[in-house]
Every structure is written in structure tokens, then in C-alpha cells.
Amino acid sequence: MSQSKPVYASFKSIGAYVPEKILSNADLEKMVDTTDEWILKRTGIKERHLAADDEYTSDMGAKAAKIAIDRLGISTEEIDLVLCATVTPDYFNMPSTACIISDKLGIKNVQALDISAACSGFVYLLSIAKAFIESGMKKNVLVIGAEKFSSIVDYTDRSTCILFGDGAGAAVISASELEEEKFIDVHASADGSYADFLVTPAPGCINPVSQKVLDEGLNFVQMKGNETFKLAVKTLTKDVKEILAKNEIKSEDIPHFIPHQANYRIIKAVGDALKMREEQVVVTVGKYGNTSAASIPMAINDIWESGRLQNGELMLLDTFGGGLTWASALLPFAGKSK
């Protein structure tokens, strides 16, 4: 009896959606005690996009997903798993945003679920999609990172409101028999002992909805900025060095280093530690801010739309987020070039 060929997970398509409204540093100067110069120097962010009041995480996720599906040229009937990474779901707890997105895309009777891994969410999803495909359980997995972060930001808190924006990115991960298209490696990890570094205290069973929650703003994101910055640089650098060494790939041979877009100073510090050339490092934080789980797919989409990302080129993804979570991935872009 002949052996069947091995099946690999391959990154076949990318799409993104960015809301129309822009919140510039000049706008923030009118809202909190800050300046354009200070924000740029500390974060590298010039502006961020905000969803409309009646525009939800599922709306943005569905729009990004439709673009990714259309670019691949398959029908929604061929999608057999929908995964969404978000910390700003349409509803608290249930139903999942993945279920809502599936409905908006007309995807019926297909497994759909959310994960909560903050900024690491999209790369976490890649590891899940890889496992489902290479086990033979699924053939076309829709992975989405989508965030309406403006819904959990306190716009009187100058330490956080300058950082975050809204948006969505999506990819189709498909089964392939071509070894050159396969994911090379995905690392994903976490350490809950640093949970208080980046947290949204309510609502949850620790802080159920109450007047106290509203009075104290516990429904807004809280961050220990300096501590998070230092640990992010250290962890991201270590994780990338490990995944490169394990797979015997040199940093100078990576065409596209796509780190989580949280802060330009973090991106620069990690890039310098890895001796990356400027043209290798993808930077979109200036125009989008930190879009959490949407950050990396939005950045991949940017270089695809600009024609920089070509079929077969290697991507190195690297991310760090609340949990604390972190993840990295080495994989070729197996889709059509623009």
C-alpha cells in the first residue's frame, strides 16, 4: 500500500481592514496633557485609526477576512475552521466573535472559536492552524486578529490612550503537499506571573460589573509601561535568537522581520540586537499604533499591498502581549504576489 504524501500548513493569503477615522497626535494634545513631539519620541506613533461607534470587532474582522478569502480565490464554503484572536470581543464571554464573523461571511456549520492571548494572538492562531491542518483535520483555516481597542481605552489616561488603535487582519492557512510552502517553525509561550503588567481588570468574576467598576475605570486597560517595555525587549530578542538557531537560519537571511507593532523603540532595540538591516524590519506602528492581535497581519498586509512581499519569501514574526504571552514564527509567504 502506497504511503500518502505529508500535508503541510501554508500561509496562502492575507487581508486587512483599517477604520476610516484617524486620531492624530495633534488630536490627543487637545484631550490629555501630552505633545506630538513627546509621543513620537517615546513611541514612534504619529496617528492611529478608530472604529466608528457602530463598527464592531466582528465587522472589521469580517472585512479583513473577506479580502483574504477573495485574494486566494476560494469560496467561503471551502473554509472549514474560523479562528479569531481578540481581547475586545463583540460580547463579553459569549457568543464568540469568531461565530459572529462566520455569520457575517455566510460561513455555516463550521467550527469557530476565539482565543485571548492579547498581542500574541495572531501567532498563537498560526500554531493552532498548523496543528489542525497537519493532523489532517482541516484544509482551509481562516485566522483573524481583530481589535476595537478604543472600547477599552481611557482617553483621560495619557500613558495608554496614545498607544492603541483599531483594525483587523486575516489570513487563510491551507493544506499543501509542497514542502517549500510549509511553516518552518512556530514558538508560543506564556508566563502568568506577570499578569498584572498588562490587564483589563473588569468585567470578570474577580470584578463583576458594579458601580465601583465604573467609578474606578476598571473596565479600561491598565499597563505597567516601563516594566513591560524592558521585559518585551529581553523576551522578544531571546525568542527570535532561539527560533533562528534551532532552524539554523541567520538573521541577515530573513527578508521580512515583522515584529508586533507596539512601540518603535522596542522594534528598534530588538532589530539592533539581532543585527537586522533597516530594510529587513517592517514598521507600521507610526500610522496604526498598537492594534494588539491585529498588528502583525496588518503589517503583513501592508508589505503585500506595497509589492514588497513576494511568493516564497521568508517571514519572521515576533510578538509579545498581555498574559504575559509571547510567540514567534518562521514561515514563507505561499500566496500570490501582488
C-alpha positions as CSV (number, residue, x, y, z in Angstrom):
1,M,0.0,0.0,0.0
2,S,1.4,3.4,-1.0
3,Q,2.1,6.0,1.7
4,S,0.2,9.2,1.4
5,K,2.2,12.4,1.0
6,P,2.7,14.5,4.1
7,V,0.5,17.6,4.3
8,Y,1.9,20.9,5.4
9,A,0.3,24.2,6.7
10,S,1.0,27.0,4.3
11,F,0.3,30.8,4.5
12,K,-1.7,31.4,1.4
13,S,-3.4,34.8,1.6
14,I,-3.5,38.0,3.6
15,G,-6.0,40.8,4.1
16,A,-6.6,43.7,6.4
17,Y,-9.1,46.4,7.3
18,V,-8.4,49.8,8.8
19,P,-11.2,52.1,10.0
20,E,-11.7,55.4,8.3
21,K,-11.4,57.7,11.4
22,I,-7.9,58.9,12.3
23,L,-6.9,60.1,15.8
24,S,-3.7,62.1,15.4
25,N,-1.2,63.2,18.0
26,A,-2.5,66.7,17.4
27,D,-6.0,65.5,18.4
28,L,-4.6,63.9,21.5
29,E,-2.9,67.2,22.5
30,K,-6.4,68.6,22.9
31,M,-7.6,65.7,25.0
32,V,-4.7,65.0,27.5
33,D,-1.5,66.6,28.8
34,T,0.8,65.4,26.0
35,T,2.6,66.7,22.8
36,D,3.1,65.3,19.4
37,E,6.9,65.6,20.0
38,W,6.7,63.5,23.2
39,I,4.5,60.8,21.7
40,L,6.8,60.5,18.6
41,K,10.0,60.3,20.7
42,R,8.6,57.8,23.2
43,T,6.6,55.5,20.8
44,G,7.2,56.4,17.1
45,I,3.4,56.7,16.7
46,K,2.0,59.6,14.6
47,E,-1.6,58.5,14.3
48,R,-4.0,55.6,15.0
49,H,-7.3,54.6,13.4
50,L,-10.5,54.4,15.5
51,A,-13.6,52.4,14.6
52,A,-17.0,54.2,14.4
53,D,-19.4,53.9,17.3
54,D,-21.5,51.3,15.4
55,E,-18.5,49.5,13.9
56,Y,-17.5,46.4,16.0
57,T,-14.6,44.0,16.2
58,S,-16.6,41.4,14.1
59,D,-17.3,44.0,11.4
60,M,-13.6,44.7,11.0
61,G,-12.7,41.1,11.2
62,A,-15.2,40.1,8.6
63,K,-14.0,42.7,6.2
64,A,-10.3,41.7,6.6
65,A,-11.3,38.0,6.2
66,K,-13.3,38.6,3.0
67,I,-10.3,40.3,1.4
68,A,-8.0,37.4,2.4
69,I,-10.5,34.8,1.0
70,D,-11.1,36.8,-2.2
71,R,-7.4,37.2,-2.8
72,L,-6.9,33.4,-2.6
73,G,-9.8,32.9,-5.0
74,I,-11.6,30.3,-2.9
75,S,-15.3,30.3,-1.8
76,T,-16.4,30.6,1.8
77,E,-17.7,27.1,1.5
78,E,-14.1,25.9,1.4
79,I,-13.3,27.4,4.8
80,D,-13.6,24.6,7.5
81,L,-12.4,26.4,10.6
82,V,-12.7,30.0,11.8
83,L,-10.3,31.3,14.5
84,C,-10.3,34.8,15.9
85,A,-7.8,36.3,18.3
86,T,-9.1,39.3,20.2
87,V,-9.2,40.9,23.7
88,T,-12.1,43.2,22.6
89,P,-14.8,40.8,21.6
90,D,-18.2,42.0,20.5
91,Y,-19.7,40.4,23.6
92,F,-18.4,39.5,27.0
93,N,-17.9,35.8,27.2
94,M,-20.4,34.6,24.5
95,P,-21.1,34.3,21.7
96,S,-17.6,34.3,20.4
97,T,-16.6,36.9,17.8
98,A,-15.5,34.1,15.5
99,C,-19.1,32.9,15.4
100,I,-20.3,36.4,14.6
101,I,-17.7,36.8,11.9
102,S,-18.6,33.4,10.4
103,D,-22.3,34.5,10.2
104,K,-21.3,37.8,8.5
105,L,-19.3,35.9,5.9
106,G,-22.1,33.4,5.3
107,I,-20.0,30.5,6.7
108,K,-22.4,27.9,8.1
109,N,-21.9,24.8,10.2
110,V,-18.2,25.3,10.6
111,Q,-16.2,25.2,13.9
112,A,-15.5,28.7,15.1
113,L,-13.8,30.0,18.3
114,D,-11.9,32.9,19.9
115,I,-8.6,32.9,21.8
116,S,-7.4,35.5,24.2
117,A,-3.6,36.0,24.0
118,A,-3.6,39.8,23.6
119,C,-0.9,41.0,21.1
120,S,0.4,37.4,20.6
121,G,-3.0,36.2,19.5
122,F,-2.4,36.0,15.7
123,V,0.8,34.0,16.0
124,Y,-0.8,31.8,18.6
125,L,-3.5,31.1,16.0
126,L,-0.9,30.1,13.4
127,S,0.3,27.4,15.8
128,I,-3.3,26.2,16.2
129,A,-4.0,26.3,12.4
130,K,-0.8,24.4,11.8
131,A,-1.8,21.6,14.2
132,F,-5.3,21.3,12.7
133,I,-4.0,21.1,9.1
134,E,-1.0,18.9,9.6
135,S,-3.2,16.4,11.6
136,G,-5.4,16.2,8.6
137,M,-8.5,17.6,10.5
138,K,-8.9,20.8,8.4
139,K,-7.9,22.0,4.9
140,N,-8.5,25.8,4.9
141,V,-8.3,27.7,8.2
142,L,-9.3,31.3,8.4
143,V,-7.3,33.1,11.1
144,I,-8.2,36.6,12.2
145,G,-6.7,39.2,14.5
146,A,-9.2,41.9,15.2
147,E,-9.4,44.6,17.9
148,K,-11.6,47.6,18.7
149,F,-9.1,48.7,21.4
150,S,-10.7,52.1,21.6
151,S,-13.6,50.4,23.5
152,I,-11.3,49.6,26.5
153,V,-9.0,52.7,26.5
154,D,-9.4,55.5,29.0
155,Y,-9.0,58.7,26.9
156,T,-8.1,60.6,30.0
157,D,-5.1,58.3,30.8
158,R,-2.2,59.8,28.8
159,S,0.0,56.7,29.4
160,T,-2.3,54.4,27.5
161,C,-4.5,56.4,25.2
162,I,-1.6,57.4,23.0
163,L,-0.7,53.8,22.2
164,F,-3.6,51.9,20.9
165,G,-5.7,51.8,17.7
166,D,-8.3,49.7,16.0
167,G,-8.2,47.4,13.0
168,A,-8.2,43.8,11.7
169,G,-6.0,41.5,9.7
170,A,-6.8,38.0,8.4
171,A,-5.0,35.1,6.7
172,V,-6.0,31.8,5.1
173,I,-3.8,28.9,6.1
174,S,-4.2,26.0,3.8
175,A,-3.1,22.4,3.4
176,S,-0.2,21.9,0.9
177,E,1.8,19.0,-0.3
178,L,4.7,21.3,-1.3
179,E,7.5,21.2,1.3
180,E,8.8,24.6,0.2
181,E,5.5,26.2,1.3
182,K,5.4,24.7,4.8
183,F,5.6,26.6,8.1
184,I,9.2,26.1,9.3
185,D,8.5,26.6,13.0
186,V,6.2,28.3,15.5
187,H,7.0,29.1,19.1
188,A,4.4,30.2,21.6
189,S,4.7,30.6,25.3
190,A,3.4,32.4,28.4
191,D,4.1,33.4,32.0
192,G,1.1,34.3,34.1
193,S,3.2,35.5,37.0
194,Y,3.5,38.8,35.1
195,A,-0.3,39.1,34.6
196,D,-0.5,42.5,36.3
197,F,1.9,44.1,33.8
198,L,-1.0,44.5,31.2
199,V,-4.5,43.9,32.4
200,T,-8.2,44.9,31.9
201,P,-9.5,44.3,35.5
202,A,-13.2,44.2,34.6
203,P,-15.7,42.8,33.9
204,G,-14.9,39.3,35.1
205,C,-15.6,37.1,38.1
206,I,-12.9,39.0,40.1
207,N,-14.6,42.3,39.3
208,P,-18.2,41.8,38.2
209,V,-20.0,44.8,36.7
210,S,-20.8,47.2,39.5
211,Q,-20.8,50.9,40.2
212,K,-17.3,50.6,41.7
213,V,-16.0,49.2,38.4
214,L,-17.4,52.2,36.5
215,D,-16.3,54.7,39.2
216,E,-12.7,53.4,39.3
217,G,-12.5,52.7,35.5
218,L,-11.6,49.1,36.0
219,N,-13.1,48.3,32.6
220,F,-10.2,50.1,30.9
221,V,-6.8,48.6,30.0
222,Q,-4.0,49.2,32.6
223,M,-0.3,48.8,31.9
224,K,2.9,49.0,33.8
225,G,4.7,50.7,30.9
226,N,8.4,50.7,31.9
227,E,8.3,47.1,33.3
228,T,6.5,45.8,30.2
229,F,9.0,47.6,27.9
230,K,12.1,46.1,29.5
231,L,10.7,42.6,29.6
232,A,9.4,42.9,26.0
233,V,12.8,43.7,24.6
234,K,14.5,41.0,26.5
235,T,11.9,38.3,25.7
236,L,11.4,39.1,22.0
237,T,15.2,39.1,21.4
238,K,15.7,35.8,23.2
239,D,12.8,34.1,21.4
240,V,13.9,35.2,18.0
241,K,17.5,34.1,18.6
242,E,16.3,30.7,19.7
243,I,14.0,30.1,16.8
244,L,16.7,31.1,14.3
245,A,19.3,29.0,16.0
246,K,17.0,26.0,16.2
247,N,16.3,26.1,12.5
248,E,19.9,27.1,11.5
249,I,18.9,30.4,9.8
250,K,20.9,33.6,10.1
251,S,19.1,36.8,10.9
252,E,20.7,38.5,7.8
253,D,18.9,35.9,5.6
254,I,15.4,37.0,6.7
255,P,13.8,39.3,4.0
256,H,11.0,40.3,6.3
257,F,11.2,40.6,10.1
258,I,7.7,41.5,11.2
259,P,7.6,42.3,14.9
260,H,4.5,43.2,16.9
261,Q,3.9,46.9,16.3
262,A,3.7,48.2,19.9
263,N,6.4,50.8,20.1
264,Y,9.1,51.9,17.7
265,R,11.7,51.9,20.5
266,I,11.0,48.2,21.2
267,I,11.2,47.3,17.5
268,K,14.4,49.2,17.1
269,A,16.0,47.7,20.2
270,V,15.1,44.1,19.1
271,G,16.2,44.8,15.5
272,D,19.5,46.2,16.6
273,A,20.1,43.2,19.0
274,L,19.6,40.8,16.1
275,K,21.8,43.0,13.8
276,M,18.9,43.4,11.3
277,R,19.3,45.9,8.5
278,E,16.7,48.7,8.3
279,E,15.2,47.3,5.1
280,Q,14.5,43.9,6.8
281,V,12.4,45.3,9.6
282,V,8.7,46.0,8.9
283,V,7.5,49.1,10.7
284,T,3.8,50.3,10.6
285,V,3.4,51.4,14.2
286,G,3.6,55.1,13.1
287,K,0.4,55.1,11.2
288,Y,-1.7,52.4,13.1
289,G,-0.4,52.5,16.7
290,N,-0.7,49.2,18.7
291,T,-3.6,47.2,17.3
292,S,-2.9,44.2,19.5
293,A,-3.8,40.9,17.8
294,A,-4.4,42.7,14.5
295,S,-0.9,44.2,14.5
296,I,1.1,41.5,12.7
297,P,-1.4,40.6,10.0
298,M,-2.0,44.3,9.3
299,A,1.8,44.7,8.9
300,I,2.0,41.7,6.6
301,N,-0.8,43.1,4.5
302,D,1.0,46.5,4.2
303,I,4.1,44.9,2.7
304,W,2.0,42.7,0.4
305,E,-0.1,45.7,-0.9
306,S,3.1,47.7,-1.5
307,G,4.6,44.8,-3.5
308,R,7.4,44.2,-1.1
309,L,6.2,40.7,-0.1
310,Q,6.7,38.1,-2.9
311,N,5.8,34.5,-3.2
312,G,8.3,32.2,-1.4
313,E,9.9,34.9,0.7
314,L,10.6,34.1,4.3
315,M,8.8,35.9,7.1
316,L,10.0,36.1,10.7
317,L,7.1,37.0,13.1
318,D,7.7,38.1,16.7
319,T,5.2,39.2,19.3
320,F,4.7,39.9,23.0
321,G,1.5,40.7,24.8
322,G,-0.7,40.6,27.9
323,G,-0.8,37.4,29.8
324,L,2.1,37.7,29.6
325,T,2.3,35.8,26.2
326,W,4.9,35.8,23.5
327,A,5.4,33.9,20.2
328,S,7.5,33.8,17.1
329,A,7.1,32.1,13.7
330,L,9.3,31.3,10.7
331,L,7.3,30.7,7.5
332,P,7.4,31.5,3.8
333,F,4.6,33.5,2.1
334,A,3.0,30.9,-0.1
335,G,0.4,33.2,-1.7
336,K,0.3,35.1,-4.9
337,S,2.5,38.2,-5.2
338,K,0.6,41.4,-5.9
